[in-house]
Amino acid sequence: MASRLIHTTDKGLYCEAGDFYIDPWRPVERAIVTHAHSDHARWGSSKYLCSKPGANVLRHRIGADAQIESIAYGEKIRLNDTTVSLHPAGHILGSSQIRVERDGEVWVVSGDYKLDPDPTCQPYEPVKCHTFITESTFGLPIYTWQTNDELFTDINAWWEKNKKDGKTSLLLAYALGKAQRLLMGVDTSIGPIYTHGAVESLNQVYLQSGVALPETKRLSSMPRGSKFAGALVLAPPSAYGTPWQRQLNPVSAAFASGWMRVRGIRRRRSLDKGFPVSDHCDWPSLLKAVHLSGAENVLVTHGYSQILVRYLQEQGLNADTLSTQYEGEEETSSGESSPADSLSEPAADEVPE
């Protein structure tokens, strides 16, 4: 492995030559942020740098007082002895890979990323490098995703059936990124779409950032006694099984997550349906991304890192694990919420039966 331009510290990934951190998990002087999910964008740092498309989302997540600078994708800036640029990661709105160059040596930190098409964000852009730091949230061969056409055919069929049966369709998905991607793919002619507050607040940020989402209504804005049979309701996983859900009865609940590829997880959560979809790479995409990077050295962070490393080593690459505090796609995530997302919705006793 080449001398490490970027290494792990107790505060996060650090580039000494540039004197900056990438997605630090503790407050630092200068943080470069790949994207606004809470395990990558944390409060308390003095200065933040992100992509221009992701600036509104990051502001929403870490607060109005944060000192945030944004640059266009591909724009190069000089930070001490390094040249830094941000490149589309295809994960969520504004997500970036961080390219760091010093004396002709190039490292790329992937952050979270996917290669699948997503109309809510700029598509993944392969970046050539000598060392590639990649996530591996779904780094097992069992994880392969459907095409978008197959996925939304399944979701729309489930919604149509529930409408015919007089039920509300409750679709659980992470509030930032996943929910907006799902909104762009469902058939809006089937019925109205309502949202939990955590989803709706982020929908508004996406709209302000120029993403043309379909029309939705915040559930809590509806008059007392409203009925939602035939409608689709998007909410974070934390809303499932809470008093808030009672106003939707009779309801069919589904979870849109990469973990739904494992049927036992769906059964354990007593869900009616699971849709295996993720904003992270599946196994074939991870391997393709490594190949497209042209990297001789690969460092693998969160997820099934040891398995991916072993496979890459068998393919002749110089691969190793890199310890971080990133979480990937949590099975029990509350939807990547922050205080600014206002998760609170009316309790059951505030909504007429």
Helices and strands as residue ranges (DSSP letters): E 7-8, E 13-15, E 20-22, E 30-32, E 47-51, G 52-54, H 55-62, E 68-71, E 77-79, E 82-88, E 96-102, E 105-109, E 131-136, H 148-164, E 168-172, H 178-185, E 193-195, H 197-208, E 217-218, G 219-221, E 232-235, G 237-239, G 243-248, E 251-256, G 258-261, H 263-268, E 273-275, H 283-293, E 297-303, H 305-314, E 318-321, G 339-341, G 348-350
